Amino acid sequence: MAADAKALLELRERTGAGVMDCKAALQASEGRYRLLADSGNELIWAMDLDGNLTYISPSVTRLRGRRFVRPVH
């Protein structure tokens, strides 16, 4: 029984470390995406399934000459 408990604890530790590695990788990836989206000259936007804008890049100000104000739904 003690061997089973030890094996279970080892598995839990490895899985927890794996989750933390995944979270760190996701945060790094999101940071790189945000840097590209926020500093590029292209207009980038995202919408939810209802057609509402959830993100629009700051380049809209440079391209249109004015700030984009998101409508409240």
C-alpha atoms as one frame of an Amber mdcrd trajectory, in Angstrom:
protein
   0.000   0.000   0.000   2.842   2.417   0.832   4.381   1.858  -2.602   1.059
   2.733  -4.251   0.786   5.922  -2.211   4.357   6.882  -3.075   3.742   6.256
  -6.773   0.554   8.321  -6.608   2.379  11.214  -4.937   5.141  11.091  -7.553
   2.570  11.136 -10.346   0.800  14.080  -8.735   4.063  16.018  -8.449   4.981
  15.356 -12.095   1.499  16.320 -13.291   1.532  19.504 -11.227   4.909  20.454
 -12.662   3.586  19.753 -16.148   0.621  22.048 -15.563   2.919  24.806 -14.366
   5.142  24.327 -17.436   2.073  24.597 -19.673   0.898  27.762 -17.920   4.330
  29.354 -18.281   4.466  28.422 -21.971   0.974  29.835 -22.519   1.875  33.109
 -20.806   5.021  33.420 -22.923   3.053  32.713 -26.097   0.380  35.251 -25.171
   3.095  37.814 -24.478   4.639  37.302 -27.905   1.213  37.526 -29.588   0.354
  40.694 -27.668   3.681  42.275 -28.654   3.045  41.505 -32.337  -0.575  42.626
 -32.256   0.082  45.835 -30.327   3.157  47.004 -32.223   2.326  46.050 -35.814
   0.940  48.325 -38.509  -1.753  45.876 -39.545  -5.254  46.118 -38.184  -5.953
  43.039 -36.075  -9.273  42.328 -34.446 -11.046  39.490 -32.708 -14.747  38.842
 -32.352 -16.773  36.503 -30.214 -19.357  34.128 -31.650 -22.048  36.817 -31.335
 -20.086  39.192 -33.577 -18.967  41.513 -30.778 -15.437  42.907 -30.989 -13.313
  41.516 -28.192  -9.988  42.997 -29.333  -8.824  45.604 -31.801  -5.161  46.504
 -32.204  -3.887  49.981 -31.382  -2.905  50.432 -35.032  -6.508  51.487 -35.678
  -5.536  54.898 -34.275  -2.637  55.241 -36.720  -4.672  53.984 -39.676  -7.874
  55.942 -39.042  -6.467  58.982 -37.293  -8.689  58.524 -34.257  -9.130  56.134
 -31.369 -11.552  53.274 -31.621 -14.200  53.306 -28.928 -15.787  49.927 -28.325
 -19.582  50.130 -28.213 -21.211  48.780 -25.077 -23.607  45.904 -25.688
